[in-house]
Amino acid sequence: MRVILLFASLLVSGCGALLSGSVETDLKTLKQGNYSLDPHHITVLFKVSHLGVSQFVGRFNRASAELDYQPEDPATSSIRASVDMRSLDVNRPDFADTLKNCDWLCAERYPEARFESEGRARQSGNHLIFQGDLLFRGVTRPAELQVTLNGATTNRLTGDYIIGFEAALTFYRSDFNMGNYVPAVGDQVTIEVYAEFIKR
């Protein structure tokens, strides 16, 4: 049994070495160009307070994004992202249908939420903070997207050059005409993204 476990461990570590090359973490060494979100390596979560004692967490299963990356001055990079509201997933289809109606997301009328950066980002280490516009439920408001670029590598299986990243955005749903049940259901919503960009 110990031999089998050792073999399995070597196999897994070997596969990891085959799939990934060296990882670049200095933002100025990442490759310049246009990147698109890898639809197979993305998680989009939302979190909102419930009764002031817990966080209700759900996810969206479909999203897209584009990054125009400028390594000589990463703060001049730009980002655009969208989430399909109809792809809401809360592990209960009946409750997801309730949240998609117009008391909440109004997903059929407004199927997409979008963020688009404007101007120069603020940079701190590998963190880029983008100012821009958030379009949600047909309303546009200023918003801030915080992006952490974890590093870049080449996936040796596919040949793709990828940048791994995490992102977070916080907004108040009452700013977008969705203020029912505050404060029992929190007004502040946090969006978290864990994903990879692929260089085009």
DAZI-V6804 format. One record per pair of residues at least 4 apart in sequence whose ideal C-beta (glycine too) atoms are under 8 Angstrom apart, sorted by the first residue. I is the first residue (numbers start at 1). GAP is how many residues later the second one is. D is the distance in whole Angstrom. If there is no record, write none. Layout:
# DAZI-V6804
i-><I	I>
gap-><GAP	GAP>
d-><D	D>
This chain:
# DAZI-V6804
i-><1	2	3	4	5	6	7	8	9	10	11	12	13	14	15	16	18	18	19	19	19	20	20	20	20	21	21	21	22	23	23	23	24	24	24	24	24	25	25	25	26	27	27	27	27	27	28	28	28	29	30	30	30	30	30	31	31	31	31	31	32	32	32	32	33	33	33	33	34	34	34	34	34	34	35	35	35	35	35	35	35	35	35	36	36	36	36	36	36	36	37	37	37	37	37	37	37	37	37	37	38	38	38	38	38	38	38	39	39	41	41	42	42	42	42	42	43	43	43	43	43	44	44	44	44	44	44	44	44	44	45	45	45	45	45	45	45	46	46	46	46	46	46	46	46	47	47	47	47	47	47	48	48	48	48	48	48	48	48	49	49	49	49	49	49	49	50	50	50	50	50	50	51	52	52	52	56	58	58	58	58	58	59	59	59	60	60	60	60	60	60	61	61	61	62	62	62	62	63	63	63	63	63	63	63	64	64	65	65	65	65	65	65	66	66	66	67	67	67	67	67	68	68	68	69	69	69	70	70	70	74	74	74	74	75	75	75	75	75	76	76	77	77	78	78	79	79	79	79	79	79	79	80	80	80	80	81	81	81	81	81	81	82	82	82	82	83	83	83	83	83	84	84	85	85	85	85	85	85	85	86	86	86	86	88	88	88	88	88	89	90	90	90	92	93	94	95	96	97	98	98	99	99	100	100	100	100	100	101	101	101	102	102	103	104	104	105	105	105	106	106	107	109	110	110	110	112	113	113	113	113	114	114	115	115	115	115	115	115	115	116	116	117	117	117	117	117	118	118	118	119	121	121	121	121	122	122	123	123	123	124	126	126	126	126	127	127	127	127	128	128	128	128	129	129	129	129	130	130	130	130	131	131	131	132	132	132	132	133	133	133	133	134	134	134	134	134	134	135	135	136	136	136	137	137	137	139	139	139	141	141	141	143	143	144	144	145	145	145	146	146	146	147	147	147	148	148	148	149	149	149	150	150	150	150	151	151	152	152	152	152	153	153	153	154	154	154	154	155	155	155	155	160	160	161	161	162	162	162	162	163	163	163	164	164	165	165	165	165	166	166	166	166	167	167	167	167	168	168	168	168	169	169	170	170	170	170	171	171	171	171	171	172	172	172	172	173	173	173	173	173	174	174	174	174	179	180	181	182	182	183>
gap-><4	4	4	4	4	4	4	4	4	4	4	4	4	4	4	4	138	139	136	137	138	133	134	135	136	132	133	135	131	128	129	130	5	6	127	128	129	101	125	126	4	44	47	96	99	122	43	44	46	42	39	41	119	122	133	38	40	121	130	168	37	38	39	40	35	36	166	167	32	33	34	35	165	166	31	32	33	34	128	162	163	164	165	28	29	30	31	161	162	164	5	26	27	28	29	44	158	159	160	161	4	122	124	157	158	159	160	23	25	154	155	21	151	152	153	154	16	149	150	151	152	15	16	17	19	39	147	148	149	151	12	13	14	146	147	148	149	11	12	13	14	143	144	145	146	8	9	10	142	143	145	7	8	125	137	138	140	141	142	5	6	7	134	136	137	139	4	5	6	134	135	136	133	131	132	134	129	30	31	32	38	41	29	30	31	23	24	25	27	28	29	23	26	28	21	22	24	25	18	19	20	21	24	130	132	17	18	14	15	16	17	130	132	13	14	15	10	11	12	96	130	9	10	11	5	8	94	4	6	7	47	49	54	75	45	46	47	48	53	44	45	44	51	39	52	36	37	38	51	53	66	68	34	35	36	37	33	34	35	64	86	112	30	31	32	33	4	29	30	31	108	27	28	15	20	22	25	26	27	28	14	21	22	25	8	11	12	17	19	7	5	6	9	4	4	4	4	4	4	5	6	5	6	4	5	6	7	8	4	5	6	4	7	77	74	76	5	32	73	4	31	4	29	26	27	28	23	21	22	23	24	20	21	17	18	19	20	28	30	54	16	17	4	13	14	15	28	13	14	15	12	7	8	9	10	6	7	4	5	6	5	22	23	24	25	19	20	21	22	18	19	20	21	15	16	17	18	14	15	16	17	11	12	13	10	11	12	13	7	8	9	10	6	7	8	9	35	37	4	5	5	35	40	39	40	41	36	37	38	30	34	35	26	28	25	26	22	23	24	21	22	23	18	19	20	17	18	19	14	15	16	13	14	15	16	12	13	9	10	11	12	8	9	11	5	6	7	8	4	5	6	7	38	39	37	38	34	35	36	37	33	34	36	31	32	28	30	31	32	26	27	28	29	24	25	26	28	22	23	24	25	21	22	18	19	20	21	4	5	17	18	20	4	15	16	17	5	6	14	15	16	4	5	8	13	8	5	4	4	5	4>
d-><6	6	6	6	6	6	6	6	6	6	6	7	7	6	6	6	6	7	6	6	5	5	8	7	7	5	5	6	7	5	7	5	5	6	6	5	7	7	8	4	8	6	5	8	6	6	5	7	7	7	6	5	7	5	6	7	7	7	6	6	6	6	5	8	8	6	6	7	7	7	6	8	7	5	7	4	8	6	6	4	6	5	7	7	7	6	8	7	6	6	6	7	6	4	7	8	6	8	6	8	7	8	7	7	5	7	5	8	8	6	4	6	7	7	4	7	7	8	7	5	7	6	4	8	5	6	7	8	5	8	6	7	5	7	5	8	8	7	5	7	7	6	7	5	8	5	7	5	7	5	7	7	5	8	6	5	7	5	8	7	6	8	8	7	3	7	5	7	4	8	6	7	6	7	8	8	8	6	6	4	8	8	8	5	8	5	7	7	5	6	7	8	4	5	7	4	8	4	7	7	5	7	8	8	8	7	5	7	6	4	7	8	7	7	5	8	7	8	5	7	5	6	5	8	7	5	7	6	5	5	8	6	6	8	5	5	7	4	7	6	8	7	7	5	8	8	8	5	6	8	7	7	7	7	5	7	7	5	8	8	8	8	5	7	5	8	8	7	5	8	8	6	6	7	5	4	7	6	7	6	7	5	7	5	5	6	6	7	7	7	6	5	7	6	7	7	6	6	7	8	7	5	6	7	5	8	4	7	8	7	8	4	7	6	6	8	7	7	8	5	6	6	8	7	5	5	8	7	6	5	8	7	5	6	7	5	8	6	6	7	5	6	7	4	7	4	7	6	5	7	6	5	6	5	7	7	4	7	6	8	8	6	5	7	8	7	7	5	8	8	5	8	7	6	7	5	8	7	5	8	7	7	8	6	8	6	8	6	5	7	6	7	7	6	8	4	7	6	7	5	8	7	5	5	6	6	7	5	6	7	5	7	6	6	7	8	6	8	5	7	5	7	6	7	5	6	5	7	6	8	5	8	4	6	7	7	6	7	6	5	7	8	6	8	7	7	5	7	7	5	8	6	5	7	7	4	5	6	6	7	7	4	8	8	5	8	6	7	7	7	7	5	8	8	7	4	8	6	7	5	7	7	5	6	7	5	7	6	7	8	6	8	8	5	6	7	4	6	6	8	5	7	3	6	5	7	7	4	7	5	7>
